[in-house]
Amino acid sequence: MHMIGQMLMMGLNLYSFAVLIYVLSSWIPNLRESNFGQMLGTIVEPYLEPFRKIIPSIGMIDISPIVAIIALQFASTGVAAIFF
């Protein structure tokens, strides 16, 4: 059980980093249009989409990825509480 918990925690942390990299890639011109950016988009966008439907943008600033990362951290805390 301990190993399953560690794997879930590692997966959630890696996904959090993927979301963060995807968000920061919007600051670099043409990075999201590259093969790497498109691959990362196919992994991250399905997770971010429900948050974007619930949380409106503030002007040109999209705060839904922040809420999505916080939700992943809550999930990571829950996994830690269950398995450890």
Biopython code that builds the backbone (N, CA, C, O; Angstrom):
import numpy as np
from Bio.PDB.StructureBuilder import StructureBuilder

atoms = [
    (1, "MET", "N", (0.815, -1.199, 0.000)),
    (1, "MET", "CA", (0.000, 0.000, 0.000)),
    (1, "MET", "C", (0.862, 1.268, 0.000)),
    (1, "MET", "O", (0.531, 2.273, -0.630)),
    (2, "HIS", "N", (1.954, 1.184, 0.715)),
    (2, "HIS", "CA", (2.839, 2.339, 0.807)),
    (2, "HIS", "C", (3.395, 2.707, -0.574)),
    (2, "HIS", "O", (3.515, 3.887, -0.902)),
    (3, "MET", "N", (3.731, 1.705, -1.373)),
    (3, "MET", "CA", (4.289, 1.953, -2.702)),
    (3, "MET", "C", (3.238, 2.554, -3.638)),
    (3, "MET", "O", (3.550, 3.422, -4.453)),
    (4, "ILE", "N", (2.001, 2.092, -3.518)),
    (4, "ILE", "CA", (0.913, 2.656, -4.337)),
    (4, "ILE", "C", (0.724, 4.131, -4.000)),
    (4, "ILE", "O", (0.548, 4.959, -4.894)),
    (5, "GLY", "N", (0.761, 4.455, -2.715)),
    (5, "GLY", "CA", (0.635, 5.847, -2.297)),
    (5, "GLY", "C", (1.754, 6.711, -2.834)),
    (5, "GLY", "O", (1.522, 7.838, -3.270)),
    (6, "GLN", "N", (2.974, 6.183, -2.805)),
    (6, "GLN", "CA", (4.104, 6.933, -3.339)),
    (6, "GLN", "C", (3.957, 7.167, -4.839)),
    (6, "GLN", "O", (4.261, 8.251, -5.336)),
    (7, "MET", "N", (3.490, 6.148, -5.557)),
    (7, "MET", "CA", (3.312, 6.300, -7.003)),
    (7, "MET", "C", (2.220, 7.319, -7.320)),
    (7, "MET", "O", (2.372, 8.126, -8.237)),
    (8, "LEU", "N", (1.124, 7.286, -6.567)),
    (8, "LEU", "CA", (0.058, 8.272, -6.779)),
    (8, "LEU", "C", (0.550, 9.686, -6.471)),
    (8, "LEU", "O", (0.252, 10.626, -7.209)),
    (9, "MET", "N", (1.296, 9.832, -5.393)),
    (9, "MET", "CA", (1.832, 11.153, -5.048)),
    (9, "MET", "C", (2.777, 11.654, -6.132)),
    (9, "MET", "O", (2.730, 12.827, -6.503)),
    (10, "MET", "N", (3.635, 10.776, -6.642)),
    (10, "MET", "CA", (4.565, 11.167, -7.695)),
    (10, "MET", "C", (3.803, 11.545, -8.968)),
    (10, "MET", "O", (4.162, 12.511, -9.640)),
    (11, "GLY", "N", (2.760, 10.790, -9.299)),
    (11, "GLY", "CA", (1.964, 11.108, -10.478)),
    (11, "GLY", "C", (1.261, 12.452, -10.350)),
    (11, "GLY", "O", (1.228, 13.230, -11.304)),
    (12, "LEU", "N", (0.698, 12.729, -9.177)),
    (12, "LEU", "CA", (0.040, 14.015, -8.964)),
    (12, "LEU", "C", (1.041, 15.167, -9.024)),
    (12, "LEU", "O", (0.735, 16.223, -9.577)),
    (13, "ASN", "N", (2.229, 14.972, -8.461)),
    (13, "ASN", "CA", (3.255, 16.022, -8.521)),
    (13, "ASN", "C", (3.729, 16.257, -9.947)),
    (13, "ASN", "O", (3.908, 17.405, -10.356)),
    (14, "LEU", "N", (3.934, 15.189, -10.708)),
    (14, "LEU", "CA", (4.340, 15.347, -12.106)),
    (14, "LEU", "C", (3.265, 16.064, -12.913)),
    (14, "LEU", "O", (3.571, 16.905, -13.758)),
    (15, "TYR", "N", (2.003, 15.727, -12.650)),
    (15, "TYR", "CA", (0.913, 16.385, -13.374)),
    (15, "TYR", "C", (0.829, 17.861, -12.993)),
    (15, "TYR", "O", (0.532, 18.703, -13.841)),
    (16, "SER", "N", (1.085, 18.179, -11.732)),
    (16, "SER", "CA", (1.117, 19.588, -11.309)),
    (16, "SER", "C", (2.203, 20.347, -12.055)),
    (16, "SER", "O", (1.988, 21.475, -12.498)),
    (17, "PHE", "N", (3.370, 19.726, -12.194)),
    (17, "PHE", "CA", (4.449, 20.365, -12.939)),
    (17, "PHE", "C", (4.085, 20.507, -14.415)),
    (17, "PHE", "O", (4.436, 21.507, -15.042)),
    (18, "ALA", "N", (3.390, 19.524, -14.976)),
    (18, "ALA", "CA", (2.969, 19.611, -16.374)),
    (18, "ALA", "C", (2.011, 20.781, -16.571)),
    (18, "ALA", "O", (2.115, 21.512, -17.556)),
    (19, "VAL", "N", (1.084, 20.958, -15.643)),
    (19, "VAL", "CA", (0.148, 22.092, -15.724)),
    (19, "VAL", "C", (0.920, 23.403, -15.619)),
    (19, "VAL", "O", (0.657, 24.343, -16.369)),
    (20, "LEU", "N", (1.863, 23.467, -14.699)),
    (20, "LEU", "CA", (2.651, 24.687, -14.524)),
    (20, "LEU", "C", (3.463, 24.999, -15.774)),
    (20, "LEU", "O", (3.509, 26.152, -16.205)),
    (21, "ILE", "N", (4.099, 24.002, -16.358)),
    (21, "ILE", "CA", (4.875, 24.216, -17.582)),
    (21, "ILE", "C", (3.969, 24.658, -18.721)),
    (21, "ILE", "O", (4.341, 25.524, -19.513)),
    (22, "TYR", "N", (2.778, 24.067, -18.806)),
    (22, "TYR", "CA", (1.838, 24.439, -19.869)),
    (22, "TYR", "C", (1.402, 25.897, -19.712)),
    (22, "TYR", "O", (1.307, 26.631, -20.695)),
    (23, "VAL", "N", (1.144, 26.303, -18.495)),
    (23, "VAL", "CA", (0.732, 27.691, -18.252)),
    (23, "VAL", "C", (1.876, 28.649, -18.573)),
    (23, "VAL", "O", (1.660, 29.677, -19.214)),
    (24, "LEU", "N", (3.072, 28.325, -18.139)),
    (24, "LEU", "CA", (4.215, 29.203, -18.407)),
    (24, "LEU", "C", (4.591, 29.219, -19.882)),
    (24, "LEU", "O", (5.194, 30.180, -20.360)),
    (25, "SER", "N", (4.236, 28.157, -20.608)),
    (25, "SER", "CA", (4.560, 28.125, -22.036)),
    (25, "SER", "C", (3.763, 29.155, -22.827)),
    (25, "SER", "O", (4.117, 29.460, -23.966)),
    (26, "SER", "N", (2.710, 29.689, -22.256)),
    (26, "SER", "CA", (1.954, 30.722, -22.959)),
    (26, "SER", "C", (2.742, 32.029, -23.032)),
    (26, "SER", "O", (2.419, 32.900, -23.840)),
    (27, "TRP", "N", (3.760, 32.171, -22.208)),
    (27, "TRP", "CA", (4.575, 33.385, -22.214)),
    (27, "TRP", "C", (5.650, 33.347, -23.282)),
    (27, "TRP", "O", (6.212, 34.383, -23.636)),
    (28, "ILE", "N", (5.943, 32.160, -23.799)),
    (28, "ILE", "CA", (7.001, 32.016, -24.801)),
    (28, "ILE", "C", (6.350, 31.891, -26.174)),
    (28, "ILE", "O", (5.556, 30.978, -26.398)),
    (29, "PRO", "N", (6.674, 32.790, -27.089)),
    (29, "PRO", "CA", (6.022, 32.763, -28.403)),
    (29, "PRO", "C", (6.216, 31.429, -29.121)),
    (29, "PRO", "O", (7.315, 30.875, -29.145)),
    (30, "ASN", "N", (5.144, 30.935, -29.696)),
    (30, "ASN", "CA", (5.113, 29.735, -30.532)),
    (30, "ASN", "C", (5.460, 28.427, -29.819)),
    (30, "ASN", "O", (5.602, 27.398, -30.480)),
    (31, "LEU", "N", (5.600, 28.436, -28.505)),
    (31, "LEU", "CA", (5.921, 27.184, -27.813)),
    (31, "LEU", "C", (4.722, 26.247, -27.784)),
    (31, "LEU", "O", (4.884, 25.032, -27.906)),
    (32, "ARG", "N", (3.527, 26.793, -27.623)),
    (32, "ARG", "CA", (2.337, 25.934, -27.607)),
    (32, "ARG", "C", (2.028, 25.349, -28.985)),
    (32, "ARG", "O", (1.329, 24.340, -29.079)),
    (33, "GLU", "N", (2.531, 25.958, -30.045)),
    (33, "GLU", "CA", (2.314, 25.444, -31.391)),
    (33, "GLU", "C", (3.344, 24.380, -31.773)),
    (33, "GLU", "O", (3.181, 23.695, -32.783)),
    (34, "SER", "N", (4.400, 24.237, -30.975)),
    (34, "SER", "CA", (5.417, 23.223, -31.260)),
    (34, "SER", "C", (4.865, 21.836, -30.914)),
    (34, "SER", "O", (3.803, 21.718, -30.303)),
    (35, "ASN", "N", (5.587, 20.807, -31.304)),
    (35, "ASN", "CA", (5.160, 19.439, -30.998)),
    (35, "ASN", "C", (5.066, 19.209, -29.495)),
    (35, "ASN", "O", (4.131, 18.567, -29.015)),
    (36, "PHE", "N", (6.040, 19.738, -28.756)),
    (36, "PHE", "CA", (6.024, 19.606, -27.303)),
    (36, "PHE", "C", (4.805, 20.298, -26.698)),
    (36, "PHE", "O", (4.131, 19.736, -25.836)),
    (37, "GLY", "N", (4.529, 21.503, -27.146)),
    (37, "GLY", "CA", (3.387, 22.256, -26.637)),
    (37, "GLY", "C", (2.067, 21.595, -26.960)),
    (37, "GLY", "O", (1.156, 21.591, -26.132)),
    (38, "GLN", "N", (1.948, 21.032, -28.156)),
    (38, "GLN", "CA", (0.714, 20.343, -28.525)),
    (38, "GLN", "C", (0.532, 19.065, -27.714)),
    (38, "GLN", "O", (-0.582, 18.751, -27.293)),
    (39, "MET", "N", (1.621, 18.324, -27.492)),
    (39, "MET", "CA", (1.533, 17.112, -26.685)),
    (39, "MET", "C", (1.136, 17.452, -25.246)),
    (39, "MET", "O", (0.284, 16.790, -24.654)),
    (40, "LEU", "N", (1.759, 18.485, -24.701)),
    (40, "LEU", "CA", (1.433, 18.912, -23.350)),
    (40, "LEU", "C", (-0.011, 19.405, -23.271)),
    (40, "LEU", "O", (-0.692, 19.178, -22.272)),
    (41, "GLY", "N", (-0.473, 20.072, -24.314)),
    (41, "GLY", "CA", (-1.861, 20.536, -24.361)),
    (41, "GLY", "C", (-2.855, 19.397, -24.357)),
    (41, "GLY", "O", (-3.895, 19.492, -23.705)),
    (42, "THR", "N", (-2.560, 18.315, -25.074)),
    (42, "THR", "CA", (-3.473, 17.170, -25.081)),
    (42, "THR", "C", (-3.524, 16.480, -23.727)),
    (42, "THR", "O", (-4.517, 15.830, -23.401)),
    (43, "ILE", "N", (-2.476, 16.613, -22.944)),
    (43, "ILE", "CA", (-2.453, 16.016, -21.606)),
    (43, "ILE", "C", (-3.146, 16.911, -20.584)),
    (43, "ILE", "O", (-3.867, 16.417, -19.717)),
    (44, "VAL", "N", (-2.934, 18.216, -20.678)),
    (44, "VAL", "CA", (-3.361, 19.149, -19.638)),
    (44, "VAL", "C", (-4.739, 19.762, -19.898)),
    (44, "VAL", "O", (-5.504, 19.965, -18.955)),
    (45, "GLU", "N", (-5.066, 20.058, -21.148)),
    (45, "GLU", "CA", (-6.320, 20.763, -21.453)),
    (45, "GLU", "C", (-7.581, 20.039, -20.960)),
    (45, "GLU", "O", (-8.481, 20.711, -20.456)),
    (46, "PRO", "N", (-7.697, 18.715, -21.075)),
    (46, "PRO", "CA", (-8.918, 18.082, -20.550)),
    (46, "PRO", "C", (-9.115, 18.300, -19.046)),
    (46, "PRO", "O", (-10.251, 18.336, -18.573)),
    (47, "TYR", "N", (-8.032, 18.443, -18.299)),
    (47, "TYR", "CA", (-8.136, 18.716, -16.866)),
    (47, "TYR", "C", (-8.496, 20.173, -16.605)),
    (47, "TYR", "O", (-9.275, 20.462, -15.696)),
    (48, "LEU", "N", (-7.939, 21.094, -17.390)),
    (48, "LEU", "CA", (-8.186, 22.518, -17.165)),
    (48, "LEU", "C", (-9.568, 22.970, -17.651)),
    (48, "LEU", "O", (-10.112, 23.948, -17.137)),
    (49, "GLU", "N", (-10.130, 22.279, -18.622)),
    (49, "GLU", "CA", (-11.395, 22.711, -19.226)),
    (49, "GLU", "C", (-12.544, 22.869, -18.228)),
    (49, "GLU", "O", (-13.235, 23.886, -18.285)),
    (50, "PRO", "N", (-12.786, 21.923, -17.321)),
    (50, "PRO", "CA", (-13.880, 22.136, -16.356)),
    (50, "PRO", "C", (-13.658, 23.343, -15.452)),
    (50, "PRO", "O", (-14.613, 24.026, -15.081)),
    (51, "PHE", "N", (-12.410, 23.607, -15.099)),
    (51, "PHE", "CA", (-12.114, 24.777, -14.267)),
    (51, "PHE", "C", (-12.378, 26.068, -15.041)),
    (51, "PHE", "O", (-12.845, 27.053, -14.468)),
    (52, "ARG", "N", (-12.084, 26.064, -16.329)),
    (52, "ARG", "CA", (-12.324, 27.256, -17.150)),
    (52, "ARG", "C", (-13.811, 27.522, -17.323)),
    (52, "ARG", "O", (-14.219, 28.675, -17.467)),
    (53, "LYS", "N", (-14.631, 26.468, -17.309)),
    (53, "LYS", "CA", (-16.080, 26.654, -17.423)),
    (53, "LYS", "C", (-16.652, 27.270, -16.148)),
    (53, "LYS", "O", (-17.614, 28.037, -16.208)),
    (54, "ILE", "N", (-16.072, 26.943, -15.004)),
    (54, "ILE", "CA", (-16.587, 27.418, -13.715)),
    (54, "ILE", "C", (-16.042, 28.797, -13.359)),
    (54, "ILE", "O", (-16.780, 29.659, -12.880)),
    (55, "ILE", "N", (-14.747, 29.000, -13.596)),
    (55, "ILE", "CA", (-14.077, 30.225, -13.160)),
    (55, "ILE", "C", (-13.869, 31.144, -14.358)),
    (55, "ILE", "O", (-13.140, 30.792, -15.285)),
    (56, "PRO", "N", (-14.493, 32.308, -14.353)),
    (56, "PRO", "CA", (-14.308, 33.222, -15.494)),
    (56, "PRO", "C", (-12.940, 33.897, -15.451)),
    (56, "PRO", "O", (-12.324, 34.029, -14.393)),
    (57, "SER", "N", (-12.489, 34.316, -16.609)),
    (57, "SER", "CA", (-11.227, 35.057, -16.700)),
    (57, "SER", "C", (-11.417, 36.451, -16.140)),
    (57, "SER", "O", (-12.504, 37.024, -16.214)),
    (58, "ILE", "N", (-10.357, 36.983, -15.584)),
    (58, "ILE", "CA", (-10.365, 38.358, -15.090)),
    (58, "ILE", "C", (-9.608, 39.186, -16.112)),
    (58, "ILE", "O", (-8.379, 39.238, -16.095)),
    (59, "GLY", "N", (-10.342, 39.828, -16.996)),
    (59, "GLY", "CA", (-9.712, 40.550, -18.093)),
    (59, "GLY", "C", (-9.047, 39.554, -19.021)),
    (59, "GLY", "O", (-9.712, 38.680, -19.577)),
    (60, "MET", "N", (-7.750, 39.678, -19.193)),
    (60, "MET", "CA", (-7.007, 38.733, -20.036)),
    (60, "MET", "C", (-6.273, 37.692, -19.192)),
    (60, "MET", "O", (-5.478, 36.916, -19.722)),
    (61, "ILE", "N", (-6.532, 37.671, -17.886)),
    (61, "ILE", "CA", (-5.835, 36.757, -16.988)),
    (61, "ILE", "C", (-6.746, 35.582, -16.654)),
    (61, "ILE", "O", (-7.860, 35.765, -16.163)),
    (62, "ASP", "N", (-6.261, 34.385, -16.924)),
    (62, "ASP", "CA", (-7.000, 33.161, -16.645)),
    (62, "ASP", "C", (-6.463, 32.577, -15.343)),
    (62, "ASP", "O", (-5.330, 32.097, -15.292)),
    (63, "ILE", "N", (-7.283, 32.619, -14.285)),
    (63, "ILE", "CA", (-6.831, 32.114, -12.991)),
    (63, "ILE", "C", (-7.224, 30.659, -12.760)),
    (63, "ILE", "O", (-6.907, 30.097, -11.712)),
    (64, "SER", "N", (-7.902, 30.046, -13.711)),
    (64, "SER", "CA", (-8.324, 28.660, -13.530)),
    (64, "SER", "C", (-7.157, 27.686, -13.360)),
    (64, "SER", "O", (-7.307, 26.724, -12.607)),
    (65, "PRO", "N", (-6.006, 27.872, -14.010)),
    (65, "PRO", "CA", (-4.896, 26.946, -13.749)),
    (65, "PRO", "C", (-4.394, 26.997, -12.303)),
    (65, "PRO", "O", (-3.931, 25.989, -11.770)),
    (66, "ILE", "N", (-4.486, 28.164, -11.674)),
    (66, "ILE", "CA", (-4.078, 28.272, -10.271)),
    (66, "ILE", "C", (-4.986, 27.418, -9.411)),
    (66, "ILE", "O", (-4.516, 26.684, -8.542)),
    (67, "VAL", "N", (-6.287, 27.511, -9.650)),
    (67, "VAL", "CA", (-7.250, 26.707, -8.902)),
    (67, "VAL", "C", (-7.053, 25.227, -9.203)),
    (67, "VAL", "O", (-7.188, 24.390, -8.310)),
    (68, "ALA", "N", (-6.736, 24.898, -10.445)),
    (68, "ALA", "CA", (-6.504, 23.501, -10.819)),
    (68, "ALA", "C", (-5.276, 22.942, -10.102)),
    (68, "ALA", "O", (-5.301, 21.794, -9.658)),
    (69, "ILE", "N", (-4.215, 23.715, -9.982)),
    (69, "ILE", "CA", (-3.022, 23.262, -9.274)),
    (69, "ILE", "C", (-3.315, 23.117, -7.782)),
    (69, "ILE", "O", (-2.836, 22.176, -7.150)),
    (70, "ILE", "N", (-4.087, 24.027, -7.218)),
    (70, "ILE", "CA", (-4.476, 23.912, -5.811)),
    (70, "ILE", "C", (-5.301, 22.647, -5.596)),
    (70, "ILE", "O", (-5.128, 21.963, -4.587)),
    (71, "ALA", "N", (-6.195, 22.327, -6.529)),
    (71, "ALA", "CA", (-6.986, 21.100, -6.423)),
    (71, "ALA", "C", (-6.088, 19.863, -6.470)),
    (71, "ALA", "O", (-6.327, 18.898, -5.743)),
    (72, "LEU", "N", (-5.070, 19.884, -7.311)),
    (72, "LEU", "CA", (-4.120, 18.770, -7.352)),
    (72, "LEU", "C", (-3.359, 18.653, -6.037)),
    (72, "LEU", "O", (-3.081, 17.543, -5.584)),
    (73, "GLN", "N", (-3.021, 19.771, -5.424)),
    (73, "GLN", "CA", (-2.329, 19.718, -4.140)),
    (73, "GLN", "C", (-3.236, 19.173, -3.036)),
    (73, "GLN", "O", (-2.774, 18.439, -2.162)),
    (74, "PHE", "N", (-4.529, 19.527, -3.069)),
    (74, "PHE", "CA", (-5.478, 18.945, -2.125)),
    (74, "PHE", "C", (-5.599, 17.436, -2.335)),
    (74, "PHE", "O", (-5.671, 16.677, -1.369)),
    (75, "ALA", "N", (-5.620, 17.007, -3.589)),
    (75, "ALA", "CA", (-5.682, 15.571, -3.887)),
    (75, "ALA", "C", (-4.428, 14.879, -3.380)),
    (75, "ALA", "O", (-4.503, 13.771, -2.849)),
    (76, "SER", "N", (-3.284, 15.514, -3.536)),
    (76, "SER", "CA", (-2.033, 14.945, -3.055)),
    (76, "SER", "C", (-2.054, 14.820, -1.522)),
    (76, "SER", "O", (-1.585, 13.823, -0.973)),
    (77, "THR", "N", (-2.593, 15.825, -0.845)),
    (77, "THR", "CA", (-2.713, 15.772, 0.604)),
    (77, "THR", "C", (-3.662, 14.653, 1.026)),
    (77, "THR", "O", (-3.415, 13.962, 2.015)),
    (78, "GLY", "N", (-4.743, 14.481, 0.275)),
    (78, "GLY", "CA", (-5.682, 13.392, 0.572)),
    (78, "GLY", "C", (-5.053, 12.023, 0.386)),
    (78, "GLY", "O", (-5.279, 11.115, 1.187)),
    (79, "VAL", "N", (-4.266, 11.874, -0.664)),
    (79, "VAL", "CA", (-3.570, 10.598, -0.903)),
    (79, "VAL", "C", (-2.592, 10.335, 0.239)),
    (79, "VAL", "O", (-2.483, 9.207, 0.720)),
    (80, "ALA", "N", (-1.888, 11.369, 0.667)),
    (80, "ALA", "CA", (-0.947, 11.204, 1.764)),
    (80, "ALA", "C", (-1.654, 10.803, 3.045)),
    (80, "ALA", "O", (-1.146, 9.976, 3.803)),
    (81, "ALA", "N", (-2.828, 11.382, 3.297)),
    (81, "ALA", "CA", (-3.568, 11.058, 4.515)),
    (81, "ALA", "C", (-4.095, 9.621, 4.472)),
    (81, "ALA", "O", (-4.166, 8.956, 5.506)),
    (82, "ILE", "N", (-4.462, 9.146, 3.290)),
    (82, "ILE", "CA", (-5.021, 7.808, 3.169)),
    (82, "ILE", "C", (-3.927, 6.739, 3.247)),
    (82, "ILE", "O", (-4.078, 5.745, 3.957)),
    (83, "PHE", "N", (-2.844, 6.941, 2.529)),
    (83, "PHE", "CA", (-1.836, 5.889, 2.395)),
    (83, "PHE", "C", (-0.711, 5.956, 3.418)),
    (83, "PHE", "O", (-0.010, 4.967, 3.631)),
    (84, "PHE", "N", (-0.530, 7.115, 4.056)),
    (84, "PHE", "CA", (0.591, 7.217, 4.988)),
    (84, "PHE", "C", (0.052, 7.525, 6.333)),
    (84, "PHE", "O", (0.817, 7.658, 7.288)),
]
sb = StructureBuilder()
sb.init_structure("model")
sb.init_model(0)
sb.init_chain("A")
sb.init_seg("    ")
for serial, (resi, resn, name, xyz) in enumerate(atoms, 1):
    if name == "N":
        sb.init_residue(resn, " ", resi, " ")
    sb.init_atom(name, np.array(xyz, "f"), 0.0, 1.0, " ", f" {name:<3s}", serial, name[0])
structure = sb.get_structure()
